[in-house]
Amino acid sequence: MNVIDRFMAMFDPVRGVQRARARAVLAHYEAAKPSRLRKDRNRNHAPNSLVERSASALRNHARYLERNHDITRGVLRTLVNNVIGPSGLGIEPQPLRLDGTIHTEYAKELRRLHSKWCKRPEVTARMSWSQTERMAAYSWLRDGEVFAQMVMGNVPGLVHGSEVPFSLELLEADFVPLEYSDLSRKIRQGVQVNDWGRSVAFHVFRRDPREAGAWITPADLKSIPAANMLHLSTMDRLHQLRGISEFASVLTRVEDLKDYEESERIAAKIAASMAAYVKRNPGADGFDPQGDVREKDSEGKPIPRNLRMAPGMIFDGLSVGEEIGMIDTNRPNPNLVAWRGGQLKAYAAGVGASYSSVSKDYGGSYAAMRQELVEQWVHYAVLADDFACQFSVPTWERFVSMAHLSGALRIPHDVMPGTEADCLVVGQAMPWIDPLKEATAWEKLVQAGFASEVEVIRRRGGSPDEVLAQIKQWRDQAQANGLVFTSNAATSGKVVVDPAQLSSEATDRTV
C-alpha cells in the first residue's frame, strides 16, 4: 500500500484494501501490453500445433536456399564440417573388467570389427560411416530432423556390408508424414507415444511419397518400433514430437539478403555496360533546328547516328547545342559491404555458425579471432553432443549387441555386465590459430601436472591408443635402421626415472 492507500485505510479500511488490490491487478510488464508501435504477441500455441503447421514449409524453404543460395549452402557446410568433421565422430571403446580397469583386448577387437563395418554401414552400400554421419547431419540441420532405421539380422534382399549383420537405412523427414494423426491410438504427426509421451512406434511410408506419379495412402505406411528407429531432431519446446529446421528464425532475413544482393549485382552489371547519349539544347546560342547535320531518310526524318565509343575518341560530328551525356547508376553501392556484413553477422548468430566462416572475412587480431573461435566452438560442441547422443552412440550400442548375438565377437566373461558398449566419443578438435602459442601452452600445462598427454592428443582430435602405437612402431623402425630423432627423449640427455622412486622423492619433499 502506498501513502494514499494507508491514509484512506485510516478512515475506511475496506476502500484502502480495494485500491491496493486494483493496482495489483493492473500491474504488468510493459512488453506484455500491445500498443500502436508494438504488435500483440500473446498467442500461446501448443508446440506440436506450431510444428504441424510450419515444419514442412520451413524445411522446403531451407532446401530451396541450400540449392540456390551460395551463402546458405556454405553455412550448412560449415556447420556440418565443424560438428562432424572429415572422419566423423570418433568412438573409443571403454569396456571394463570386473576389477574396474579397461578391457584392452576386447576394446581392440571392437575397434578392428567396427573399422570394417564403417566401410559400408548403410543399406545402399554407397557411403562410409563418416559420409553417413555427414549426410545425417546435413538433413538434421537443414530439415530439423532425420530418421534412421536400424536393420538387423537376415532381411530378404539386403546384403550387410560386413560380418556383423547390422545396417542403417537413412530416411528424410518426409517419410514420416506430419499430417498423419490418430488420437485414439495416440498417434500424432506419424509418431505413436505411450501415456508418458515416450515414442513407441513410427509410421513410415514404404516408398518416397514425393516420387512423381506415386499414389500414397495411409495403407502404404508401415509401423517401425521406436527401439529400431533413430530420430535425430532439433527441439525448441518441451513435449515437441517433431523437429524444426535450424534455419527457421533466419529464413526471412536470408531471403531478403539474397534478393538484395541479386538486385545490386544486376545494377552493377548494368552500370558496367557504359552508355552515352546526345543531349540537344534548343536554347543554346547559334542553335539551328534546321541545321541538323544528321542524314535524313526518304521522309525527311533524321537517321540516328552511330557514335561508337573508342579509347581517346573525339566527337567532331556534333551540331551546335549538342553535347555528350553519360548515364551514371552510382553502382556498385559503396554501403553494400557494411550493410551486408551486418546482415551476415545476424545470420551467423541465428544459425550458430561463426561470422568469419560465413563471410570468409578473416581480418582482425589474434586475440579477436581466438575469442570468436572459443565462443563459437562451444556451440559446435553442443551440436556434436546432440548428434552423438541421438545418433552415433545408439548406433554403436546396437553394433556391439549385434556383434555378440551374431557370433562375430562374443563378449568376454570377464567384462563387467553393462559396460560392454561403454565408449568415449571424440569430437572435432578446436583448431589452433597460432600453433606455436597453443603448443607451448599445452606443454606447460602437461609439465605442471594440470593436463595429461592423453588429453592433449584428444583435444587435437587423435586417439591416444593409435598415437601411442604409431610412435612405438616408428621408434622401433628407426632403431632397427640405426636412426635417432630429436623426439627421442634418450637423445636429449634426459634420464629416465623410475615412477615409484619419483613418487617417493616427491613425498619426502612434501611439507
C-alpha positions as CSV (number, residue, x, y, z in Angstrom):
1,M,0.0,0.0,0.0
2,N,1.3,3.5,-0.9
3,V,0.8,6.6,1.2
4,I,-2.6,7.4,-0.1
5,D,-3.8,3.9,0.5
6,R,-2.6,3.9,4.1
7,F,-4.2,7.4,4.6
8,M,-7.5,6.2,3.3
9,A,-7.3,3.0,5.3
10,M,-7.2,5.1,8.5
11,F,-10.8,6.3,7.7
12,D,-12.1,3.4,5.5
13,P,-10.0,0.2,5.7
14,V,-12.2,-1.5,3.0
15,R,-11.6,1.2,0.4
16,G,-7.9,1.2,1.2
17,V,-7.6,-2.6,0.6
18,Q,-9.7,-2.3,-2.6
19,R,-7.4,0.4,-4.0
20,A,-4.3,-1.8,-3.3
21,R,-5.9,-4.8,-4.9
22,A,-7.0,-2.9,-8.0
23,R,-3.5,-1.6,-8.5
24,A,-2.1,-5.1,-8.2
25,V,-4.4,-6.3,-10.9
26,L,-3.3,-3.5,-13.3
27,A,0.4,-4.2,-12.7
28,H,2.1,-5.7,-15.8
29,Y,5.3,-5.8,-17.8
30,E,5.3,-3.1,-20.5
31,A,6.4,-5.6,-23.1
32,A,3.2,-7.6,-22.5
33,K,0.9,-4.7,-23.3
34,P,0.3,-4.2,-27.0
35,S,0.3,-0.7,-28.4
36,R,0.3,1.2,-31.7
37,L,4.0,0.5,-32.0
38,R,4.1,-3.0,-30.6
39,K,2.1,-5.9,-32.0
40,D,0.2,-8.4,-29.9
41,R,2.4,-11.5,-29.4
42,N,0.2,-13.1,-26.6
43,R,-0.9,-16.1,-28.6
44,N,0.2,-19.3,-26.9
45,H,0.1,-22.2,-29.4
46,A,0.9,-25.7,-28.4
47,P,4.4,-26.8,-29.8
48,N,3.0,-29.7,-31.8
49,S,0.4,-27.4,-33.4
50,L,3.1,-25.0,-34.5
51,V,5.3,-27.8,-35.9
52,E,2.4,-29.4,-37.7
53,R,1.5,-26.1,-39.5
54,S,5.1,-24.9,-40.2
55,A,7.7,-27.6,-40.2
56,S,7.1,-28.8,-43.8
57,A,7.1,-25.2,-45.3
58,L,10.2,-24.3,-43.3
59,R,12.3,-27.3,-44.4
60,N,11.2,-26.8,-48.1
61,H,12.3,-23.2,-47.9
62,A,15.6,-24.2,-46.3
63,R,16.1,-26.8,-49.1
64,Y,15.4,-24.2,-51.7
65,L,18.0,-21.8,-50.2
66,E,20.6,-24.6,-50.0
67,R,20.1,-25.3,-53.7
68,N,20.1,-21.7,-54.9
69,H,21.9,-19.5,-52.3
70,D,25.7,-19.8,-52.1
71,I,25.9,-18.4,-48.6
72,T,23.3,-20.7,-47.1
73,R,25.0,-23.7,-48.7
74,G,28.3,-22.5,-47.2
75,V,26.7,-22.0,-43.8
76,L,25.3,-25.5,-43.8
77,R,28.6,-27.0,-44.9
78,T,30.5,-25.0,-42.2
79,L,28.1,-26.4,-39.5
80,V,28.5,-30.0,-40.7
81,N,32.2,-29.8,-41.2
82,N,32.8,-28.4,-37.7
83,V,30.3,-30.7,-35.9
84,I,31.1,-34.0,-37.8
85,G,34.5,-33.3,-39.5
86,P,36.2,-35.2,-42.2
87,S,36.5,-38.5,-40.3
88,G,33.3,-38.4,-38.4
89,L,32.9,-38.5,-34.6
90,G,35.4,-40.9,-33.1
91,I,34.4,-43.8,-30.9
92,E,36.8,-45.2,-28.4
93,P,35.5,-48.4,-26.7
94,Q,35.8,-48.4,-22.9
95,P,34.6,-51.8,-21.7
96,L,35.6,-52.5,-18.1
97,R,36.9,-55.6,-16.4
98,L,35.4,-56.9,-13.2
99,D,38.2,-55.0,-11.3
100,G,37.2,-51.7,-12.9
101,T,40.1,-51.5,-15.4
102,I,39.6,-51.1,-19.2
103,H,39.4,-54.4,-21.0
104,T,42.1,-53.5,-23.6
105,E,41.9,-56.8,-25.6
106,Y,38.1,-56.7,-26.1
107,A,38.3,-52.9,-26.9
108,K,41.0,-53.6,-29.5
109,E,38.8,-56.3,-31.2
110,L,35.8,-54.0,-31.1
111,R,37.8,-51.3,-32.9
112,R,39.0,-53.7,-35.5
113,L,35.5,-55.0,-36.2
114,H,34.0,-51.6,-36.2
115,S,36.6,-50.3,-38.7
116,K,35.4,-53.0,-41.2
117,W,31.7,-52.2,-40.5
118,C,32.4,-48.4,-41.1
119,K,33.2,-49.1,-44.8
120,R,29.6,-50.0,-45.7
121,P,27.3,-49.2,-42.7
122,E,24.1,-48.4,-44.6
123,V,21.7,-50.4,-46.7
124,T,22.6,-48.7,-50.1
125,A,26.3,-49.5,-49.6
126,R,27.2,-46.2,-51.2
127,M,28.5,-44.3,-48.1
128,S,31.1,-44.9,-45.5
129,W,30.4,-44.2,-41.8
130,S,31.8,-40.7,-41.9
131,Q,29.8,-39.9,-45.0
132,T,26.7,-41.4,-43.4
133,E,27.2,-39.1,-40.3
134,R,27.7,-36.1,-42.5
135,M,24.6,-36.8,-44.6
136,A,22.5,-37.3,-41.5
137,A,23.9,-34.0,-40.1
138,Y,23.0,-32.2,-43.3
139,S,19.4,-33.4,-43.2
140,W,19.1,-32.8,-39.4
141,L,20.3,-29.2,-39.5
142,R,18.6,-28.2,-42.8
143,D,15.2,-30.1,-42.3
144,G,15.2,-30.1,-38.5
145,E,15.2,-33.9,-38.2
146,V,16.3,-37.1,-39.8
147,F,15.3,-40.7,-39.2
148,A,17.4,-43.9,-39.5
149,Q,16.0,-47.4,-39.2
150,M,18.4,-50.0,-37.6
151,V,18.1,-53.1,-39.8
152,M,19.4,-56.3,-38.1
153,G,19.8,-59.9,-39.0
154,N,18.8,-61.7,-42.2
155,V,16.5,-59.4,-44.2
156,P,15.3,-60.5,-47.7
157,G,17.2,-58.7,-50.5
158,L,19.6,-57.0,-48.1
159,V,23.3,-57.8,-48.0
160,H,25.0,-56.3,-45.0
161,G,28.4,-54.6,-45.6
162,S,30.4,-56.6,-43.0
163,E,30.3,-59.8,-41.0
164,V,28.1,-58.0,-38.4
165,P,24.5,-58.2,-39.7
166,F,23.6,-54.7,-38.9
167,S,22.9,-51.7,-41.3
168,L,21.2,-48.3,-41.2
169,E,18.5,-47.0,-43.5
170,L,18.5,-43.2,-43.6
171,L,15.1,-41.6,-44.1
172,E,14.4,-37.9,-44.7
173,A,11.7,-36.3,-42.6
174,D,9.1,-36.6,-45.5
175,F,8.9,-40.4,-44.9
176,V,7.2,-39.8,-41.6
177,P,4.0,-37.8,-42.5
178,L,3.3,-34.7,-40.4
179,E,-0.4,-34.9,-41.4
180,Y,-0.9,-38.4,-40.2
181,S,-2.6,-38.4,-36.7
182,D,-4.9,-40.8,-34.9
183,L,-5.5,-39.5,-31.4
184,S,-7.5,-42.6,-30.5
185,R,-4.2,-44.6,-30.9
186,K,-2.1,-41.8,-29.5
187,I,-0.5,-41.1,-32.9
188,R,0.5,-37.5,-33.6
189,Q,2.4,-36.4,-36.7
190,G,3.3,-40.0,-37.5
191,V,4.7,-40.7,-34.1
192,Q,2.9,-43.1,-31.7
193,V,3.5,-42.4,-28.0
194,N,2.5,-44.0,-24.7
195,D,0.8,-42.3,-21.8
196,W,4.0,-40.7,-20.7
197,G,4.7,-39.2,-24.1
198,R,7.5,-41.7,-24.9
199,S,7.8,-42.8,-28.5
200,V,6.8,-46.4,-29.0
201,A,6.5,-46.6,-32.8
202,F,7.0,-44.5,-36.0
203,H,4.6,-44.8,-39.0
204,V,6.8,-44.6,-42.1
205,F,6.0,-44.6,-45.9
206,R,7.2,-47.7,-47.6
207,R,8.4,-45.6,-50.6
208,D,9.3,-42.0,-51.2
209,P,5.9,-40.1,-51.2
210,R,7.5,-37.3,-53.4
211,E,8.2,-39.5,-56.4
212,A,6.3,-38.5,-59.5
213,G,3.2,-40.5,-60.1
214,A,3.2,-42.1,-56.7
215,W,-0.3,-42.6,-55.2
216,I,0.3,-42.6,-51.5
217,T,-2.4,-43.6,-49.0
218,P,-2.3,-44.4,-45.2
219,A,-2.3,-48.1,-46.3
220,D,1.3,-47.5,-47.7
221,L,2.5,-46.8,-44.1
222,K,4.4,-49.3,-42.1
223,S,5.0,-49.2,-38.3
224,I,8.6,-49.4,-37.0
225,P,9.1,-49.9,-33.3
226,A,10.9,-47.0,-31.6
227,A,13.6,-49.4,-30.4
228,N,14.7,-49.9,-34.0
229,M,14.4,-46.2,-35.1
230,L,16.8,-43.4,-34.6
231,H,15.2,-39.9,-34.5
232,L,17.7,-37.1,-34.7
233,S,15.8,-33.8,-34.2
234,T,16.0,-30.2,-33.1
235,M,13.6,-29.4,-30.3
236,D,12.7,-25.9,-29.4
237,R,9.9,-26.7,-26.9
238,L,9.1,-29.4,-24.3
239,H,6.6,-32.0,-25.4
240,Q,7.5,-31.4,-29.1
241,L,7.4,-34.6,-31.2
242,R,9.0,-33.5,-34.5
243,G,11.9,-31.3,-35.3
244,I,12.2,-27.7,-36.7
245,S,14.8,-26.5,-39.2
246,E,17.9,-24.8,-37.6
247,F,17.3,-22.0,-40.2
248,A,13.7,-21.3,-39.1
249,S,14.4,-18.0,-37.5
250,V,16.7,-16.6,-40.2
251,L,14.8,-17.6,-43.4
252,T,13.2,-14.2,-43.8
253,R,16.5,-12.4,-43.3
254,V,18.5,-14.6,-45.7
255,E,15.8,-14.4,-48.4
256,D,15.9,-10.6,-48.2
257,L,19.7,-10.7,-48.3
258,K,19.6,-12.9,-51.4
259,D,17.1,-10.7,-53.2
260,Y,19.1,-7.5,-52.3
261,E,22.4,-8.9,-53.4
262,E,20.9,-10.1,-56.7
263,S,19.4,-6.6,-57.3
264,E,22.8,-4.9,-56.5
265,R,24.6,-7.4,-58.8
266,I,22.3,-6.7,-61.7
267,A,22.6,-2.9,-61.1
268,A,26.4,-3.2,-61.1
269,K,26.3,-5.3,-64.3
270,I,24.2,-2.6,-66.0
271,A,26.5,0.1,-64.7
272,A,29.5,-1.7,-66.1
273,S,27.8,-1.5,-69.6
274,M,28.6,2.2,-70.0
275,A,26.1,4.1,-72.1
276,A,26.1,7.7,-73.5
277,Y,23.5,9.9,-75.2
278,V,23.5,13.1,-77.3
279,K,21.8,15.9,-75.5
280,R,20.3,18.8,-77.6
281,N,19.8,22.2,-76.1
282,P,17.5,24.3,-78.2
283,G,18.2,27.4,-76.1
284,A,21.9,27.5,-76.9
285,D,23.3,30.4,-78.8
286,G,23.6,29.5,-82.5
287,F,21.3,26.5,-82.3
288,D,19.6,26.0,-85.6
289,P,16.8,23.4,-85.7
290,Q,17.2,23.2,-89.4
291,G,20.9,22.9,-89.3
292,D,20.9,19.3,-88.1
293,V,24.0,17.5,-89.5
294,R,22.3,14.1,-89.3
295,E,21.4,12.4,-92.6
296,K,17.7,12.3,-93.5
297,D,15.6,9.4,-94.7
298,S,13.2,9.5,-97.6
299,E,10.6,11.1,-95.4
300,G,13.0,13.8,-94.2
301,K,13.4,12.4,-90.7
302,P,16.9,12.3,-89.1
303,I,18.7,9.0,-89.2
304,P,20.2,8.1,-85.8
305,R,24.0,8.5,-85.8
306,N,26.2,5.5,-84.7
307,L,28.8,7.1,-82.4
308,R,30.9,4.1,-81.4
309,M,32.9,4.5,-78.2
310,A,36.7,4.1,-78.5
311,P,39.7,5.0,-76.3
312,G,40.7,8.6,-76.9
313,M,37.8,9.2,-79.2
314,I,37.0,12.9,-80.2
315,F,33.4,13.6,-81.1
316,D,33.5,16.1,-84.0
317,G,30.2,15.4,-85.6
318,L,28.0,17.3,-83.1
319,S,25.8,20.1,-84.1
320,V,25.6,23.5,-82.3
321,G,23.8,23.0,-79.0
322,E,24.6,19.3,-78.7
323,E,26.7,17.6,-76.1
324,I,27.5,14.0,-75.0
325,G,25.9,12.8,-71.7
326,M,26.9,9.8,-69.6
327,I,24.5,7.5,-67.7
328,D,25.7,7.1,-64.1
329,T,23.8,4.5,-61.9
330,N,26.1,5.0,-58.8
331,R,26.9,1.3,-58.7
332,P,28.4,-0.6,-57.1
333,N,26.8,0.8,-53.9
334,P,29.6,1.9,-51.5
335,N,27.5,1.0,-48.5
336,L,26.8,-2.6,-49.7
337,V,29.8,-4.1,-47.9
338,A,28.9,-2.6,-44.5
339,W,25.2,-3.4,-44.7
340,R,25.9,-7.0,-46.0
341,G,28.4,-7.5,-43.1
342,G,25.8,-6.6,-40.5
343,Q,23.2,-8.9,-42.1
344,L,25.7,-11.8,-42.2
345,K,26.6,-11.3,-38.5
346,A,22.9,-11.6,-37.6
347,Y,22.5,-14.6,-40.0
348,A,25.5,-16.3,-38.4
349,A,24.2,-15.7,-34.9
350,G,20.8,-17.1,-35.8
351,V,22.2,-20.5,-37.1
352,G,25.1,-20.8,-34.7
353,A,27.9,-20.5,-37.1
354,S,30.9,-18.2,-36.8
355,Y,30.8,-14.9,-38.7
356,S,34.3,-15.4,-40.1
357,S,33.4,-18.7,-41.5
358,V,30.2,-17.5,-43.0
359,S,31.6,-14.3,-44.6
360,K,35.1,-15.6,-45.2
361,D,36.4,-12.4,-43.6
362,Y,39.4,-13.3,-41.5
363,G,40.7,-9.9,-40.7
364,G,41.4,-9.0,-37.1
365,S,44.0,-9.6,-34.4
366,Y,44.9,-12.9,-32.9
367,A,43.1,-12.1,-29.7
368,A,39.9,-11.2,-31.5
369,M,40.0,-14.3,-33.7
370,R,40.7,-16.6,-30.8
371,Q,37.9,-15.1,-28.8
372,E,35.4,-15.7,-31.6
373,L,36.7,-19.3,-32.0
374,V,36.5,-20.1,-28.3
375,E,32.9,-18.8,-28.0
376,Q,31.8,-20.4,-31.3
377,W,33.3,-23.7,-30.6
378,V,31.0,-24.3,-27.6
379,H,28.1,-24.2,-30.0
380,Y,29.7,-26.7,-32.3
381,A,30.4,-28.9,-29.2
382,V,26.8,-28.8,-28.1
383,L,25.6,-29.8,-31.6
384,A,28.1,-32.6,-31.7
385,D,26.9,-33.8,-28.3
386,D,23.3,-33.7,-29.5
387,F,24.3,-35.7,-32.6
388,A,26.3,-38.3,-30.7
389,C,23.6,-38.9,-28.1
390,Q,20.8,-39.3,-30.6
391,F,22.7,-41.0,-33.5
392,S,26.3,-42.1,-33.0
393,V,26.1,-43.7,-29.5
394,P,22.9,-45.6,-30.1
395,T,24.3,-47.0,-33.3
396,W,27.5,-48.1,-31.5
397,E,25.5,-49.8,-28.8
398,R,23.4,-51.7,-31.3
399,F,26.6,-52.6,-33.2
400,V,28.2,-54.1,-30.1
401,S,25.0,-56.1,-29.3
402,M,24.7,-57.5,-32.8
403,A,28.4,-58.4,-32.9
404,H,27.8,-60.5,-29.8
405,L,24.4,-62.0,-30.9
406,S,25.8,-62.9,-34.4
407,G,28.9,-64.5,-33.0
408,A,31.2,-62.1,-34.8
409,L,32.7,-61.0,-31.5
410,R,31.4,-62.5,-28.2
411,I,31.5,-60.5,-25.0
412,P,34.3,-62.0,-22.8
413,H,33.2,-63.4,-19.5
414,D,35.5,-61.1,-17.5
415,V,33.7,-57.9,-18.9
416,M,31.7,-56.1,-16.3
417,P,28.0,-56.5,-17.2
418,G,26.5,-53.4,-18.7
419,T,29.9,-51.9,-19.7
420,E,30.4,-53.8,-22.9
421,A,29.1,-50.9,-25.0
422,D,30.7,-48.1,-23.0
423,C,32.6,-45.7,-25.2
424,L,34.2,-42.3,-25.3
425,V,33.0,-40.0,-28.1
426,V,35.8,-37.9,-29.6
427,G,34.5,-34.8,-31.4
428,Q,36.3,-32.4,-33.6
429,A,39.3,-30.6,-32.1
430,M,39.3,-26.8,-31.8
431,P,41.8,-25.7,-34.5
432,W,44.9,-23.7,-33.4
433,I,45.1,-20.2,-34.7
434,D,48.8,-19.9,-33.6
435,P,50.3,-23.4,-33.4
436,L,53.4,-22.3,-31.5
437,K,51.5,-20.5,-28.8
438,E,49.0,-23.3,-28.4
439,A,51.7,-26.0,-28.3
440,T,53.7,-24.0,-25.7
441,A,50.6,-23.5,-23.5
442,W,49.7,-27.3,-23.6
443,E,53.4,-28.2,-22.9
444,K,53.4,-26.1,-19.8
445,L,50.1,-27.5,-18.6
446,V,51.4,-31.0,-19.0
447,Q,54.7,-30.2,-17.3
448,A,52.9,-28.6,-14.4
449,G,50.6,-31.6,-14.0
450,F,47.3,-29.7,-14.8
451,A,46.8,-31.7,-18.0
452,S,47.8,-35.1,-19.4
453,E,49.3,-36.2,-22.7
454,V,46.1,-38.2,-23.4
455,E,44.0,-35.0,-23.0
456,V,46.3,-33.1,-25.5
457,I,46.0,-35.9,-28.0
458,R,42.2,-36.0,-27.7
459,R,42.0,-32.2,-27.9
460,R,43.8,-32.4,-31.2
461,G,41.3,-35.0,-32.5
462,G,43.5,-38.1,-32.2
463,S,43.2,-41.4,-30.4
464,P,45.8,-41.9,-27.7
465,D,46.0,-45.7,-28.3
466,E,46.6,-45.2,-32.0
467,V,49.1,-42.4,-31.5
468,L,51.0,-44.5,-28.9
469,A,51.0,-47.5,-31.3
470,Q,52.3,-45.3,-34.2
471,I,55.1,-43.8,-32.0
472,K,56.2,-47.2,-30.8
473,Q,56.2,-48.6,-34.3
474,W,58.1,-45.6,-35.7
475,R,60.7,-45.8,-32.9
476,D,61.2,-49.5,-33.4
477,Q,61.7,-49.0,-37.1
478,A,64.1,-46.1,-36.6
479,Q,66.1,-48.0,-34.0
480,A,66.3,-51.0,-36.4
481,N,67.7,-48.8,-39.1
482,G,70.1,-47.0,-36.7
483,L,68.3,-43.7,-36.9
484,V,67.9,-41.3,-34.0
485,F,65.5,-38.3,-33.9
486,T,65.3,-35.3,-31.6
487,S,61.8,-36.5,-30.5
488,N,63.5,-39.4,-28.7
489,A,63.9,-38.4,-25.1
490,A,67.0,-40.5,-24.7
491,T,69.0,-38.3,-27.2
492,S,68.3,-35.1,-25.3
493,G,70.3,-36.1,-22.2
494,K,67.3,-36.7,-20.1
495,V,67.4,-39.5,-17.5
496,V,64.5,-41.9,-17.3
497,V,63.4,-42.0,-13.6
498,D,61.5,-44.9,-12.1
499,P,58.0,-43.6,-11.3
500,A,57.9,-45.2,-7.9
501,Q,61.2,-43.6,-7.0
502,L,60.0,-40.2,-8.3
503,S,56.8,-40.6,-6.2
504,S,58.9,-41.4,-3.1
505,E,61.1,-38.4,-3.6
506,A,58.2,-36.1,-4.1
507,T,56.6,-37.4,-0.9
508,D,59.8,-36.8,1.0
509,R,59.9,-33.2,-0.2
510,T,56.3,-32.5,0.8
511,V,56.0,-30.4,3.9
